[in-house]
């Protein structure tokens, strides 16, 4: 009985494994629809840009970071161990030329997260950066004040030498 109670408590305090995570097709459709239209980010006009491809390693890295954020009930571009995005991507096995990351806490849907990101010049610029080719997104739920933790990682892969 005690073990069952402890297990229940641990599950209640750990981030959910599914929760708010949208499907890959829905995620790419939303991101690419946004990128297909010109946007204004902090007063700067951005033209429409090419579509993104889903990248599983980026999604896994985003998920790992979202779980970390949910466990700490905070938004931070540094991991619990102090690792910035580039280090976290290297550790995940993703070789990149360029990378960016958008975080959001609280939105119930991807559309709500996108609205928040479009309202922030730096996040909007990440969404509209033409050099980004691939994306991975994760959303997890947690017991903290933000309840939902969104991580979008955008990147351009390293080019292999011929």
N, CA and C atoms as an extended XYZ file, in Angstrom:
486
Properties=species:S:1:pos:R:3:atomname:S:1:resname:S:1:resid:I:1 pbc="F F F"
N         0.819       -1.185        0.000 N   UNK     1
C         0.000        0.000        0.000 CA  UNK     1
C         0.870        1.259        0.000 C   UNK     1
N         1.920        1.255        0.823 N   UNK     2
C         2.828        2.390        0.894 CA  UNK     2
C         3.552        2.618       -0.432 C   UNK     2
N         3.991        1.547       -1.076 N   UNK     3
C         4.671        1.638       -2.361 CA  UNK     3
C         3.725        2.210       -3.415 C   UNK     3
N         2.486        1.750       -3.411 N   UNK     4
C         1.498        2.246       -4.362 CA  UNK     4
C         1.243        3.735       -4.156 C   UNK     4
N         1.152        4.173       -2.919 N   UNK     5
C         0.940        5.580       -2.604 CA  UNK     5
C         2.134        6.411       -3.067 C   UNK     5
N         3.350        5.933       -2.830 N   UNK     6
C         4.558        6.630       -3.252 CA  UNK     6
C         4.616        6.717       -4.778 C   UNK     6
N         4.288        5.619       -5.463 N   UNK     7
C         4.278        5.612       -6.914 CA  UNK     7
C         3.252        6.612       -7.455 C   UNK     7
N         2.079        6.657       -6.864 N   UNK     8
C         1.049        7.608       -7.284 CA  UNK     8
C         1.516        9.040       -7.101 C   UNK     8
N         2.182        9.318       -5.989 N   UNK     9
C         2.692       10.648       -5.724 CA  UNK     9
C         3.761       11.024       -6.740 C   UNK     9
N         4.661       10.127       -7.059 N   UNK    10
C         5.706       10.394       -8.057 CA  UNK    10
C         5.099       10.673       -9.425 C   UNK    10
N         4.117        9.894       -9.807 N   UNK    11
C         3.465       10.115      -11.098 CA  UNK    11
C         2.753       11.452      -11.126 C   UNK    11
N         2.147       11.839      -10.038 N   UNK    12
C         1.442       13.122       -9.986 CA  UNK    12
C         2.407       14.295      -10.069 C   UNK    12
N         3.629       14.128       -9.591 N   UNK    13
C         4.590       15.220       -9.585 CA  UNK    13
C         5.482       15.250      -10.823 C   UNK    13
N         5.491       14.184      -11.611 N   UNK    14
C         6.349       14.170      -12.785 CA  UNK    14
C         5.581       14.672      -13.997 C   UNK    14
N         6.297       15.283      -14.969 N   UNK    15
C         5.619       15.774      -16.163 CA  UNK    15
C         4.907       14.647      -16.905 C   UNK    15
N         3.788       14.972      -17.502 N   UNK    16
C         3.014       13.992      -18.256 CA  UNK    16
C         3.778       13.568      -19.497 C   UNK    16
N         3.522       12.350      -19.938 N   UNK    17
C         4.214       11.864      -21.127 CA  UNK    17
C         3.494       12.252      -22.409 C   UNK    17
N         2.245       12.651      -22.338 N   UNK    18
C         1.547       13.063      -23.549 CA  UNK    18
C         0.965       14.449      -23.361 C   UNK    18
N        -0.124       14.551      -22.661 N   UNK    19
C        -0.697       15.843      -22.340 CA  UNK    19
C        -1.027       16.686      -23.548 C   UNK    19
N        -0.271       17.747      -23.765 N   UNK    20
C        -0.597       18.770      -24.750 CA  UNK    20
C         0.125       18.609      -26.086 C   UNK    20
N         0.834       17.543      -26.299 N   UNK    21
C         1.650       17.378      -27.504 CA  UNK    21
C         0.791       17.232      -28.757 C   UNK    21
N         0.881       18.194      -29.702 N   UNK    22
C         0.147       18.031      -30.962 CA  UNK    22
C         0.862       17.020      -31.861 C   UNK    22
N         0.154       16.513      -32.856 N   UNK    23
C         0.755       15.570      -33.797 CA  UNK    23
C         1.742       16.255      -34.731 C   UNK    23
N         2.604       15.457      -35.339 N   UNK    24
C         3.624       15.992      -36.246 CA  UNK    24
C         2.982       16.725      -37.423 C   UNK    24
N         1.984       16.118      -38.061 N   UNK    25
C         1.359       16.753      -39.223 CA  UNK    25
C         0.723       18.083      -38.849 C   UNK    25
N         0.019       18.121      -37.724 N   UNK    26
C        -0.626       19.364      -37.285 CA  UNK    26
C         0.417       20.431      -36.950 C   UNK    26
N         1.517       20.010      -36.336 N   UNK    27
C         2.583       20.948      -35.978 CA  UNK    27
C         3.192       21.561      -37.222 C   UNK    27
N         3.567       20.713      -38.174 N   UNK    28
C         4.173       21.246      -39.401 CA  UNK    28
C         3.196       22.103      -40.186 C   UNK    28
N         1.933       21.708      -40.228 N   UNK    29
C         0.931       22.503      -40.944 CA  UNK    29
C         0.833       23.898      -40.330 C   UNK    29
N         0.788       23.981      -39.005 N   UNK    30
C         0.672       25.287      -38.342 CA  UNK    30
C         1.931       26.129      -38.547 C   UNK    30
N         3.103       25.525      -38.341 N   UNK    31
C         4.351       26.271      -38.513 CA  UNK    31
C         4.523       26.737      -39.948 C   UNK    31
N         4.253       25.854      -40.893 N   UNK    32
C         4.487       26.199      -42.286 CA  UNK    32
C         3.440       27.160      -42.839 C   UNK    32
N         2.224       27.115      -42.326 N   UNK    33
C         1.215       28.106      -42.724 CA  UNK    33
C         1.654       29.488      -42.249 C   UNK    33
N         2.171       29.550      -41.049 N   UNK    34
C         2.659       30.821      -40.518 CA  UNK    34
C         3.827       31.338      -41.363 C   UNK    34
N         4.763       30.468      -41.690 N   UNK    35
C         5.945       30.861      -42.462 CA  UNK    35
C         5.608       31.190      -43.915 C   UNK    35
N         4.477       30.716      -44.406 N   UNK    36
C         4.089       30.959      -45.799 CA  UNK    36
C         3.552       32.370      -46.024 C   UNK    36
N         3.317       33.093      -44.936 N   UNK    37
C         2.810       34.463      -45.032 CA  UNK    37
C         3.834       35.434      -44.469 C   UNK    37
N         3.962       36.609      -45.073 N   UNK    38
C         4.852       37.617      -44.486 CA  UNK    38
C         4.391       37.957      -43.063 C   UNK    38
N         5.336       38.265      -42.202 N   UNK    39
C         5.038       38.610      -40.807 CA  UNK    39
C         5.798       39.887      -40.443 C   UNK    39
N         5.311       40.565      -39.447 N   UNK    40
C         6.022       41.705      -38.885 CA  UNK    40
C         6.427       41.327      -37.469 C   UNK    40
N         7.726       41.359      -37.237 N   UNK    41
C         8.279       40.978      -35.933 CA  UNK    41
C         8.930       42.202      -35.316 C   UNK    41
N         8.298       42.761      -34.293 N   UNK    42
C         8.863       43.924      -33.625 CA  UNK    42
C         9.084       45.102      -34.549 C   UNK    42
N         8.203       45.306      -35.493 N   UNK    43
C         8.323       46.428      -36.417 CA  UNK    43
C         9.123       46.113      -37.675 C   UNK    43
N         9.752       44.969      -37.730 N   UNK    44
C        10.535       44.579      -38.911 CA  UNK    44
C         9.715       43.621      -39.769 C   UNK    44
N         9.610       43.920      -41.046 N   UNK    45
C         8.865       43.074      -41.976 CA  UNK    45
C         9.722       41.889      -42.401 C   UNK    45
N         9.122       40.721      -42.352 N   UNK    46
C         9.785       39.483      -42.786 CA  UNK    46
C         8.973       38.898      -43.937 C   UNK    46
N         9.647       38.520      -45.023 N   UNK    47
C         8.918       37.902      -46.136 CA  UNK    47
C         8.527       36.461      -45.795 C   UNK    47
N         7.656       35.909      -46.602 N   UNK    48
C         7.342       34.481      -46.479 CA  UNK    48
C         8.647       33.695      -46.669 C   UNK    48
N         8.746       32.566      -45.979 N   UNK    49
C         9.972       31.767      -46.019 CA  UNK    49
C         9.622       30.304      -46.290 C   UNK    49
N        10.606       29.507      -46.701 N   UNK    50
C        10.336       28.100      -47.029 CA  UNK    50
C         9.805       27.292      -45.837 C   UNK    50
N         9.145       26.216      -46.178 N   UNK    51
C         8.570       25.303      -45.182 CA  UNK    51
C         9.678       24.578      -44.414 C   UNK    51
N         9.338       24.186      -43.208 N   UNK    52
C        10.226       23.394      -42.354 CA  UNK    52
C         9.931       21.910      -42.527 C   UNK    52
N        10.943       21.083      -42.257 N   UNK    53
C        10.776       19.630      -42.185 CA  UNK    53
C        10.824       19.225      -40.714 C   UNK    53
N        10.092       18.174      -40.376 N   UNK    54
C        10.147       17.620      -39.034 CA  UNK    54
C        11.466       16.890      -38.861 C   UNK    54
N        12.066       17.007      -37.690 N   UNK    55
C        13.324       16.337      -37.418 CA  UNK    55
C        13.206       15.656      -36.047 C   UNK    55
N        13.261       14.338      -36.045 N   UNK    56
C        13.041       13.564      -34.823 CA  UNK    56
C        14.036       13.865      -33.710 C   UNK    56
N        15.303       14.106      -34.052 N   UNK    57
C        16.298       14.398      -33.014 CA  UNK    57
C        15.997       15.735      -32.348 C   UNK    57
N        15.583       16.720      -33.146 N   UNK    58
C        15.187       18.005      -32.565 CA  UNK    58
C        13.971       17.826      -31.655 C   UNK    58
N        13.011       17.017      -32.097 N   UNK    59
C        11.811       16.778      -31.285 CA  UNK    59
C        12.177       16.099      -29.968 C   UNK    59
N        13.090       15.137      -30.012 N   UNK    60
C        13.507       14.452      -28.786 CA  UNK    60
C        14.247       15.413      -27.855 C   UNK    60
N        15.084       16.263      -28.419 N   UNK    61
C        15.792       17.252      -27.619 CA  UNK    61
C        14.808       18.255      -27.017 C   UNK    61
N        13.826       18.683      -27.805 N   UNK    62
C        12.797       19.609      -27.308 CA  UNK    62
C        12.018       18.957      -26.173 C   UNK    62
N        11.694       17.696      -26.345 N   UNK    63
C        10.935       16.977      -25.307 CA  UNK    63
C        11.751       16.862      -24.015 C   UNK    63
N        13.004       16.528      -24.141 N   UNK    64
C        13.862       16.426      -22.969 CA  UNK    64
C        13.920       17.758      -22.222 C   UNK    64
N        14.038       18.837      -22.967 N   UNK    65
C        14.114       20.154      -22.342 CA  UNK    65
C        12.761       20.538      -21.723 C   UNK    65
N        11.661       20.213      -22.402 N   UNK    66
C        10.332       20.508      -21.863 CA  UNK    66
C        10.100       19.760      -20.544 C   UNK    66
N        10.523       18.508      -20.487 N   UNK    67
C        10.399       17.723      -19.242 CA  UNK    67
C        11.237       18.373      -18.142 C   UNK    67
N        12.445       18.802      -18.484 N   UNK    68
C        13.311       19.481      -17.526 CA  UNK    68
C        12.639       20.763      -17.018 C   UNK    68
N        12.084       21.563      -17.921 N   UNK    69
C        11.427       22.808      -17.528 CA  UNK    69
C        10.218       22.539      -16.640 C   UNK    69
N         9.428       21.548      -17.010 N   UNK    70
C         8.248       21.207      -16.209 CA  UNK    70
C         8.666       20.765      -14.805 C   UNK    70
N         9.750       20.013      -14.734 N   UNK    71
C        10.232       19.557      -13.435 CA  UNK    71
C        10.730       20.696      -12.560 C   UNK    71
N        11.199       21.770      -13.205 N   UNK    72
C        11.687       22.936      -12.452 CA  UNK    72
C        10.643       24.052      -12.384 C   UNK    72
N         9.514       23.879      -13.064 N   UNK    73
C         8.437       24.870      -13.122 CA  UNK    73
C         8.972       26.249      -13.502 C   UNK    73
N         9.692       26.286      -14.625 N   UNK    74
C        10.250       27.557      -15.088 CA  UNK    74
C        10.550       27.482      -16.570 C   UNK    74
N        10.711       28.635      -17.185 N   UNK    75
C        11.153       28.727      -18.567 CA  UNK    75
C        12.584       29.236      -18.549 C   UNK    75
N        13.466       28.512      -19.217 N   UNK    76
C        14.879       28.871      -19.218 CA  UNK    76
C        15.526       28.200      -20.417 C   UNK    76
N        16.340       28.946      -21.145 N   UNK    77
C        17.033       28.362      -22.294 CA  UNK    77
C        18.251       27.537      -21.873 C   UNK    77
N        18.570       27.559      -20.598 N   UNK    78
C        19.638       26.706      -20.076 CA  UNK    78
C        19.011       25.497      -19.407 C   UNK    78
N        19.592       24.333      -19.640 N   UNK    79
C        19.127       23.122      -18.971 CA  UNK    79
C        19.458       23.179      -17.487 C   UNK    79
N        18.930       22.245      -16.727 N   UNK    80
C        19.189       22.185      -15.282 CA  UNK    80
C        20.688       22.098      -15.000 C   UNK    80
N        21.441       21.503      -15.923 N   UNK    81
C        22.887       21.377      -15.757 CA  UNK    81
C        23.649       22.576      -16.319 C   UNK    81
N        22.913       23.635      -16.751 N   UNK    82
C        23.544       24.834      -17.293 CA  UNK    82
C        23.822       24.771      -18.784 C   UNK    82
N        23.417       23.680      -19.453 N   UNK    83
C        23.713       23.503      -20.874 CA  UNK    83
C        22.841       24.410      -21.753 C   UNK    83
N        23.466       25.216      -22.618 N   UNK    84
C        22.705       26.014      -23.577 CA  UNK    84
C        22.219       25.131      -24.734 C   UNK    84
N        21.408       25.706      -25.605 N   UNK    85
C        20.819       24.959      -26.722 CA  UNK    85
C        21.867       24.214      -27.544 C   UNK    85
N        22.923       24.873      -27.948 N   UNK    86
C        23.933       24.219      -28.801 CA  UNK    86
C        24.494       22.959      -28.134 C   UNK    86
N        24.795       23.045      -26.867 N   UNK    87
C        25.330       21.884      -26.145 CA  UNK    87
C        24.273       20.782      -26.055 C   UNK    87
N        23.036       21.162      -25.765 N   UNK    88
C        21.975       20.154      -25.657 CA  UNK    88
C        21.763       19.457      -26.999 C   UNK    88
N        21.857       20.207      -28.104 N   UNK    89
C        21.698       19.582      -29.428 CA  UNK    89
C        22.862       18.655      -29.747 C   UNK    89
N        24.073       19.087      -29.423 N   UNK    90
C        25.238       18.209      -29.631 CA  UNK    90
C        25.084       16.920      -28.839 C   UNK    90
N        24.665       17.048      -27.584 N   UNK    91
C        24.487       15.864      -26.727 CA  UNK    91
C        23.384       14.954      -27.259 C   UNK    91
N        22.403       15.520      -27.954 N   UNK    92
C        21.314       14.723      -28.542 CA  UNK    92
C        21.753       14.058      -29.847 C   UNK    92
N        22.925       14.468      -30.377 N   UNK    93
C        23.413       13.884      -31.620 CA  UNK    93
C        23.016       14.652      -32.865 C   UNK    93
N        22.611       15.907      -32.712 N   UNK    94
C        22.215       16.724      -33.861 CA  UNK    94
C        23.371       17.648      -34.235 C   UNK    94
N        23.881       17.483      -35.453 N   UNK    95
C        24.942       18.339      -35.967 CA  UNK    95
C        24.289       19.511      -36.696 C   UNK    95
N        24.548       20.729      -36.223 N   UNK    96
C        23.865       21.879      -36.797 CA  UNK    96
C        24.829       22.983      -37.191 C   UNK    96
N        24.331       23.810      -38.112 N   UNK    97
C        25.021       25.040      -38.484 CA  UNK    97
C        24.466       26.204      -37.684 C   UNK    97
N        23.155       26.159      -37.461 N   UNK    98
C        22.427       27.275      -36.863 CA  UNK    98
C        21.243       26.698      -36.107 C   UNK    98
N        20.927       27.282      -34.956 N   UNK    99
C        19.782       26.775      -34.193 CA  UNK    99
C        19.141       27.905      -33.393 C   UNK    99
N        17.867       27.731      -33.119 N   UNK   100
C        17.121       28.661      -32.286 CA  UNK   100
C        16.088       27.886      -31.486 C   UNK   100
N        15.586       28.514      -30.444 N   UNK   101
C        14.648       27.832      -29.570 CA  UNK   101
C        13.602       28.825      -29.066 C   UNK   101
N        12.349       28.414      -29.138 N   UNK   102
C        11.244       29.181      -28.567 CA  UNK   102
C        10.655       28.393      -27.410 C   UNK   102
N        10.387       29.087      -26.307 N   UNK   103
C         9.772       28.486      -25.128 CA  UNK   103
C         8.474       29.214      -24.825 C   UNK   103
N         7.519       28.482      -24.310 N   UNK   104
C         6.284       29.097      -23.822 CA  UNK   104
C         5.790       28.284      -22.638 C   UNK   104
N         5.196       28.965      -21.706 N   UNK   105
C         4.606       28.299      -20.554 CA  UNK   105
C         3.163       28.723      -20.390 C   UNK   105
N         2.285       27.743      -20.365 N   UNK   106
C         0.880       28.020      -20.119 CA  UNK   106
C        -0.092       27.782      -21.252 C   UNK   106
N         0.244       28.104      -22.510 N   UNK   107
C        -0.745       27.939      -23.578 CA  UNK   107
C        -1.300       26.512      -23.623 C   UNK   107
N        -2.599       26.422      -23.860 N   UNK   108
C        -3.242       25.108      -23.935 CA  UNK   108
C        -3.068       24.456      -25.291 C   UNK   108
N        -2.875       25.250      -26.346 N   UNK   109
C        -2.772       24.706      -27.699 CA  UNK   109
C        -1.559       25.295      -28.409 C   UNK   109
N        -1.161       24.635      -29.485 N   UNK   110
C        -0.073       25.155      -30.302 CA  UNK   110
C        -0.444       26.517      -30.874 C   UNK   110
N        -1.687       26.689      -31.306 N   UNK   111
C        -2.101       27.993      -31.842 CA  UNK   111
C        -1.881       29.104      -30.812 C   UNK   111
N        -2.206       28.833      -29.543 N   UNK   112
C        -1.996       29.833      -28.495 CA  UNK   112
C        -0.505       30.107      -28.293 C   UNK   112
N         0.320       29.075      -28.357 N   UNK   113
C         1.769       29.264      -28.230 CA  UNK   113
C         2.286       30.100      -29.393 C   UNK   113
N         1.798       29.826      -30.607 N   UNK   114
C         2.235       30.589      -31.778 CA  UNK   114
C         1.847       32.061      -31.655 C   UNK   114
N         0.666       32.348      -31.131 N   UNK   115
C         0.247       33.733      -30.928 CA  UNK   115
C         1.220       34.430      -29.969 C   UNK   115
N         1.594       33.748      -28.883 N   UNK   116
C         2.568       34.328      -27.941 CA  UNK   116
C         3.900       34.583      -28.634 C   UNK   116
N         4.354       33.615      -29.403 N   UNK   117
C         5.655       33.757      -30.067 CA  UNK   117
C         5.630       34.859      -31.117 C   UNK   117
N         4.535       35.013      -31.839 N   UNK   118
C         4.451       36.083      -32.829 CA  UNK   118
C         4.447       37.461      -32.169 C   UNK   118
N         3.964       37.552      -30.940 N   UNK   119
C         3.923       38.827      -30.225 CA  UNK   119
C         5.286       39.218      -29.650 C   UNK   119
N         6.222       38.293      -29.634 N   UNK   120
C         7.570       38.546      -29.120 CA  UNK   120
C         8.528       38.673      -30.303 C   UNK   120
N         9.174       39.839      -30.473 N   UNK   121
C        10.051       40.009      -31.635 CA  UNK   121
C        11.091       38.901      -31.823 C   UNK   121
N        11.797       38.518      -30.776 N   UNK   122
C        12.846       37.496      -30.922 CA  UNK   122
C        12.259       36.134      -31.286 C   UNK   122
N        11.137       35.748      -30.670 N   UNK   123
C        10.508       34.469      -30.995 CA  UNK   123
C         9.929       34.493      -32.405 C   UNK   123
N         9.338       35.610      -32.776 N   UNK   124
C         8.798       35.760      -34.126 CA  UNK   124
C         9.907       35.639      -35.174 C   UNK   124
N        11.036       36.278      -34.904 N   UNK   125
C        12.169       36.193      -35.824 CA  UNK   125
C        12.652       34.752      -35.977 C   UNK   125
N        12.668       33.996      -34.891 N   UNK   126
C        13.027       32.579      -34.996 CA  UNK   126
C        12.061       31.854      -35.931 C   UNK   126
N        10.768       32.119      -35.767 N   UNK   127
C         9.765       31.459      -36.611 CA  UNK   127
C         9.954       31.803      -38.083 C   UNK   127
N        10.423       33.014      -38.367 N   UNK   128
C        10.513       33.490      -39.746 CA  UNK   128
C        11.934       33.429      -40.314 C   UNK   128
N        12.858       32.851      -39.594 N   UNK   129
C        14.241       32.759      -40.077 CA  UNK   129
C        14.310       31.775      -41.240 C   UNK   129
N        14.616       32.295      -42.425 N   UNK   130
C        14.637       31.483      -43.647 CA  UNK   130
C        15.723       30.412      -43.618 C   UNK   130
N        16.787       30.632      -42.874 N   UNK   131
C        17.880       29.646      -42.845 CA  UNK   131
C        17.515       28.400      -42.055 C   UNK   131
N        16.495       28.467      -41.192 N   UNK   132
C        16.065       27.269      -40.479 CA  UNK   132
C        15.344       26.350      -41.456 C   UNK   132
N        15.717       25.076      -41.442 N   UNK   133
C        15.161       24.084      -42.357 CA  UNK   133
C        14.369       22.996      -41.645 C   UNK   133
N        14.703       22.768      -40.375 N   UNK   134
C        14.101       21.651      -39.634 CA  UNK   134
C        13.565       22.131      -38.293 C   UNK   134
N        12.589       21.368      -37.789 N   UNK   135
C        11.981       21.736      -36.512 CA  UNK   135
C        11.614       20.496      -35.722 C   UNK   135
N        11.574       20.667      -34.417 N   UNK   136
C        11.064       19.662      -33.503 CA  UNK   136
C        10.355       20.398      -32.384 C   UNK   136
N         9.204       19.910      -31.992 N   UNK   137
C         8.399       20.579      -30.976 CA  UNK   137
C         7.968       19.579      -29.924 C   UNK   137
N         7.894       20.057      -28.690 N   UNK   138
C         7.362       19.226      -27.609 CA  UNK   138
C         6.556       20.096      -26.671 C   UNK   138
N         5.527       19.502      -26.113 N   UNK   139
C         4.757       20.116      -25.046 CA  UNK   139
C         4.497       19.047      -24.002 C   UNK   139
N         4.799       19.361      -22.760 N   UNK   140
C         4.501       18.454      -21.654 CA  UNK   140
C         3.731       19.218      -20.597 C   UNK   140
N         2.964       18.483      -19.827 N   UNK   141
C         2.241       19.092      -18.722 CA  UNK   141
C         2.958       18.767      -17.419 C   UNK   141
N         2.810       19.656      -16.471 N   UNK   142
C         3.427       19.458      -15.172 CA  UNK   142
C         2.556       20.063      -14.089 C   UNK   142
N         2.872       19.767      -12.853 N   UNK   143
C         2.044       20.225      -11.744 CA  UNK   143
C         2.298       21.677      -11.340 C   UNK   143
N         3.286       22.323      -11.935 N   UNK   144
C         3.657       23.676      -11.514 CA  UNK   144
C         2.692       24.753      -11.980 C   UNK   144
N         3.063       25.978      -11.739 N   UNK   145
C         2.197       27.117      -12.022 CA  UNK   145
C         1.928       27.311      -13.510 C   UNK   145
N         2.856       26.938      -14.368 N   UNK   146
C         2.675       27.125      -15.811 CA  UNK   146
C         1.826       26.016      -16.448 C   UNK   146
N         1.805       24.855      -15.872 N   UNK   147
C         1.020       23.685      -16.273 CA  UNK   147
C         1.415       23.061      -17.610 C   UNK   147
N         1.703       23.852      -18.626 N   UNK   148
C         2.124       23.335      -19.925 CA  UNK   148
C         3.423       24.025      -20.329 C   UNK   148
N         4.359       23.248      -20.816 N   UNK   149
C         5.688       23.741      -21.151 CA  UNK   149
C         5.978       23.385      -22.604 C   UNK   149
N         6.093       24.408      -23.440 N   UNK   150
C         6.298       24.246      -24.878 CA  UNK   150
C         7.752       24.549      -25.234 C   UNK   150
N         8.347       23.699      -26.038 N   UNK   151
C         9.705       23.921      -26.543 CA  UNK   151
C         9.693       23.646      -28.045 C   UNK   151
N        10.063       24.655      -28.817 N   UNK   152
C        10.219       24.525      -30.265 CA  UNK   152
C        11.689       24.735      -30.578 C   UNK   152
N        12.302       23.742      -31.188 N   UNK   153
C        13.690       23.878      -31.618 CA  UNK   153
C        13.710       23.913      -33.139 C   UNK   153
N        14.388       24.929      -33.657 N   UNK   154
C        14.515       25.166      -35.093 CA  UNK   154
C        15.999       25.128      -35.432 C   UNK   154
N        16.342       24.548      -36.571 N   UNK   155
C        17.761       24.441      -36.882 CA  UNK   155
C        18.008       24.262      -38.374 C   UNK   155
N        19.243       24.501      -38.722 N   UNK   156
C        19.765       24.169      -40.041 CA  UNK   156
C        20.859       23.142      -39.805 C   UNK   156
N        20.761       21.981      -40.439 N   UNK   157
C        21.752       20.935      -40.193 CA  UNK   157
C        23.108       21.309      -40.779 C   UNK   157
N        24.140       20.744      -40.195 N   UNK   158
C        25.491       20.936      -40.722 CA  UNK   158
C        25.542       20.318      -42.110 C   UNK   158
N        26.224       20.957      -42.981 N   UNK   159
C        26.388       20.427      -44.338 CA  UNK   159
C        27.529       19.429      -44.342 C   UNK   159
N        27.292       18.305      -45.002 N   UNK   160
C        28.357       17.304      -45.114 CA  UNK   160
C        29.246       17.676      -46.293 C   UNK   160
N        30.510       17.376      -46.152 N   UNK   161
C        31.464       17.680      -47.234 CA  UNK   161
C        31.305       16.653      -48.340 C   UNK   161
N        31.407       17.096      -49.605 N   UNK   162
C        31.258       16.155      -50.727 CA  UNK   162
C        32.375       15.143      -50.809 C   UNK   162
